[in-house]
Amino acid sequence: MRPSTVIFALAGAFLAIAPARPLGAAEFTPEQRKTIEAIIHDYLMKNPDVLIDALREAEAKASSDADIKAAQVLRDRRHEVFDDPATPVGGNPQGDVTIVEFFDYRCPYCKQVHPAIQKLLDQDRKLRFVYKEFPVLGEQSDIAAHAALAARLQGKYEAFHDAMMTAKGQITEELVYRLAGSIGLDVDRLKRDMADPEIDRALSANRSLAKALELRGTPGFIIGDHIIPGAIDLDALKTMVADARKQ
């Protein structure tokens, strides 16, 4: 938003909260409104810190409101987050702590954090991992997510997931099928299974859930009662898991 737009928006807000006039009193005339707006404009131009503080406070409140809303969604929809049968599960299915990741195979930050996740799962055999396919970066992402969930029907979801996350270069439809063949998937069957309406429903449910949890991009993690937007390193993952175990 341009500063001038913000200034006049604030001017309107100040007018709206001005002390109420007695019943029957006339409204501000256009000339009076211009005078008031000019006074506010001049004051803010001479005292820019006031405007900056107001914007920061508004941003902090919006963020706090979003966090509160997301936390309530997590409480109300825990089954969808942690135990949706349409969602692949890795690690130890009977683990004492669950990590949920919303990801996109074309997301560079998802690829960046993948080795840390694999290392953590190798080190901690009590971890359960929930894979939330969340394709947000275009058609190729959507194709890759469909292929991953179709690979699950052949019992090779995690192998395909790892191949996609470690693949170099741009993710294309051709690469998706080539990687599928390289890990032993029946590619013809994979293509047929990708058209299964259940896969569309699963991806739609993931998008709806991510939106409700205020996850606007990838990656996004849920560990215990914590929602973490963005990439996270191995040490931070370990700390979050330890905190979840204490709870």
C-alpha positions in Angstrom: 0.0 0.0 0.0 1.4 3.5 -0.9 2.0 5.9 2.0 -0.5 8.4 0.6 -3.2 5.6 0.6 -2.4 4.7 4.1 -2.5 8.3 5.3 -5.9 8.9 3.8 -7.2 5.6 5.1 -6.0 6.7 8.6 -7.7 10.0 8.1 -10.9 8.3 7.4 -10.5 6.1 10.5 -9.9 9.2 12.6 -13.0 10.8 11.3 -15.0 7.7 12.0 -14.0 7.6 15.6 -14.3 11.4 16.2 -16.5 12.2 19.3 -20.1 12.0 18.4 -21.9 15.3 17.8 -25.3 16.0 19.4 -28.3 14.7 17.6 -29.4 17.0 14.9 -25.9 18.4 14.4 -24.8 18.8 10.8 -22.2 16.4 9.2 -18.8 17.7 8.3 -18.9 19.7 5.1 -16.5 18.7 2.2 -14.4 21.7 3.0 -14.2 20.7 6.7 -13.2 17.2 5.8 -10.5 18.4 3.5 -9.1 20.6 6.3 -9.1 17.7 8.8 -7.4 15.4 6.3 -4.8 18.1 5.6 -4.1 18.5 9.3 -3.6 14.7 9.7 -1.6 14.5 6.5 0.8 17.3 7.7 1.1 15.8 11.1 2.0 12.3 9.8 4.5 13.7 7.3 6.2 15.6 10.1 6.0 12.6 12.4 6.5 9.5 10.2 7.3 7.3 13.3 3.6 7.6 14.2 2.6 6.0 10.9 5.2 3.3 11.1 4.2 2.4 14.6 0.5 2.3 13.6 1.3 0.0 10.7 3.5 -2.3 12.8 0.8 -2.5 15.5 -1.9 -3.3 12.8 0.4 -6.0 11.3 1.1 -7.5 14.7 -2.6 -7.6 15.6 -3.4 -9.3 12.2 -0.7 -11.8 12.8 -1.8 -12.5 16.3 -5.5 -12.9 15.2 -4.3 -15.3 12.4 -2.3 -17.4 14.9 -5.2 -17.6 17.3 -7.5 -18.7 14.5 -5.0 -21.3 13.2 -4.5 -22.7 16.7 -8.3 -23.2 17.1 -8.5 -24.9 13.7 -5.7 -27.3 14.8 -7.6 -28.2 18.0 -10.9 -28.7 16.1 -9.5 -30.6 13.1 -6.7 -32.7 14.6 -8.0 -35.8 13.0 -7.7 -34.3 9.6 -4.2 -33.0 10.4 -2.7 -36.1 12.0 -4.9 -39.1 11.1 -6.5 -38.7 7.6 -6.4 -42.1 6.0 -6.0 -40.5 2.5 -2.6 -39.1 3.7 0.6 -41.1 3.5 2.5 -41.8 6.7 6.2 -42.6 7.1 8.7 -43.1 9.8 7.3 -45.2 12.7 3.5 -45.4 12.2 3.2 -46.0 16.0 5.5 -43.2 16.9 5.1 -41.1 20.0 5.4 -37.8 18.2 4.1 -36.9 14.8 5.6 -34.3 12.3 3.2 -33.1 9.6 4.7 -31.4 6.5 2.8 -29.5 3.8 5.1 -29.4 0.8 5.4 -28.9 -3.0 8.0 -30.9 -5.1 8.9 -27.7 -7.0 9.5 -25.7 -3.8 13.3 -25.1 -3.3 12.9 -24.7 0.4 11.1 -28.0 0.7 14.1 -29.6 -1.1 16.5 -27.7 1.1 14.9 -29.1 4.3 14.4 -32.7 3.0 17.9 -33.9 4.1 17.3 -32.7 7.6 14.0 -34.5 7.8 15.6 -37.7 6.5 18.4 -37.5 9.0 16.0 -36.9 11.9 13.8 -39.9 10.9 17.0 -42.0 10.7 18.1 -40.9 14.1 14.8 -41.0 15.9 12.9 -44.2 15.4 10.0 -43.0 17.5 8.9 -40.4 15.0 5.8 -40.6 12.9 5.8 -38.5 9.7 2.7 -37.3 7.8 3.1 -36.3 4.2 0.6 -33.6 3.1 0.9 -33.1 -0.6 0.2 -29.3 -1.1 0.9 -28.4 -4.8 0.9 -24.6 -5.0 3.4 -23.8 -7.7 1.5 -24.6 -10.8 0.5 -27.4 -13.2 3.8 -29.3 -12.9 3.5 -29.4 -9.1 -0.1 -30.7 -9.4 1.1 -33.5 -11.8 3.9 -34.4 -9.4 1.5 -34.6 -6.4 -1.0 -36.7 -8.3 1.8 -39.1 -9.3 3.1 -39.3 -5.7 -0.4 -40.3 -4.4 -0.8 -42.7 -7.3 2.6 -44.3 -6.4 1.2 -45.0 -3.0 -1.2 -47.4 -4.6 1.8 -49.4 -5.8 3.4 -49.3 -2.4 6.2 -47.0 -3.4 5.1 -43.6 -2.1 8.2 -42.9 0.1 10.6 -44.1 -2.6 8.9 -41.8 -5.1 8.8 -38.9 -2.7 12.5 -39.2 -2.0 13.3 -39.4 -5.7 11.3 -36.2 -6.4 12.8 -34.3 -3.5 16.3 -35.1 -4.5 15.8 -34.6 -8.2 17.9 -31.9 -9.8 16.6 -29.2 -12.1 13.1 -28.3 -13.0 10.3 -30.7 -12.2 8.5 -31.5 -15.5 5.9 -34.1 -16.4 8.6 -36.0 -18.4 10.9 -36.1 -15.3 8.0 -37.3 -13.1 7.5 -40.4 -15.3 11.2 -41.0 -15.7 11.8 -41.0 -12.0 8.7 -43.2 -11.5 10.2 -45.8 -13.8 13.6 -45.6 -12.2 12.2 -46.7 -8.8 10.3 -49.6 -10.3 6.8 -48.2 -10.7 4.5 -49.4 -13.5 4.3 -46.0 -15.3 1.2 -47.0 -17.4 -0.7 -48.0 -14.2 0.6 -44.8 -12.5 -0.9 -42.6 -15.2 -4.2 -44.4 -14.9 -4.2 -44.2 -11.1 -3.4 -40.5 -11.3 -6.9 -39.9 -12.7 -8.5 -41.5 -9.6 -11.1 -39.0 -8.2 -10.0 -39.9 -4.6 -6.6 -38.2 -5.4 -8.3 -35.0 -6.4 -10.4 -35.1 -3.2 -7.3 -35.7 -1.1 -5.4 -32.7 -2.6 -8.5 -30.5 -2.3 -8.8 -31.4 1.4 -5.1 -30.6 1.9 -5.5 -27.2 0.3 -8.6 -26.4 2.4 -6.8 -27.5 5.6 -3.6 -25.5 4.8 -5.7 -22.4 4.2 -7.6 -22.9 7.5 -4.2 -23.3 9.3 -3.0 -20.0 7.7 -0.3 -21.9 5.7 0.1 -19.7 2.6 3.1 -21.5 1.1 5.5 -24.3 1.5 6.9 -25.9 3.4 4.8 -25.8 6.5 5.1 -28.0 9.6 2.9 -29.0 12.5 4.6 -30.6 15.5 2.5 -31.1 18.6 0.5 -27.9 19.1 2.9 -25.8 17.0 2.3 -24.6 13.5 5.6 -23.6 11.8 5.4 -21.8 8.4 8.6 -22.0 6.4 11.7 -24.1 6.4 13.2 -25.3 9.6 16.7 -26.8 10.3 17.6 -30.0 12.0 18.4 -28.5 15.4 15.0 -26.6 15.5 13.2 -29.8 14.4 14.8 -31.7 17.3 13.9 -29.0 19.8 10.3 -29.0 18.6 10.1 -32.8 18.9 11.5 -32.7 22.4 9.0 -30.1 23.4 6.2 -32.2 21.9 7.4 -35.2 23.9 7.3 -33.2 27.2 3.6 -32.3 26.5 
